[in-house]
């Protein structure tokens, strides 16, 4: 399954909507995404969204769509 992860670059500052970034990860579950992010990045995860169906197709058409691998 493919997930879109919304995050802040660092856990040091308070989150600001304007600084929220996103990336795409393929994983078996939302818990697996949390584990990957915790073990491989210093990011502050805000939200993890499962992408499927039309929503996934829409995201794939976006020029920024690229699966992140750790």
ABEGO torsion letter per residue (X at the ends): XBBBBBBBABAABBBBAAABBBBBBBBABAAAAAAAAAAABABBBABBBBBBEAAAAAAAABAABBBBBX
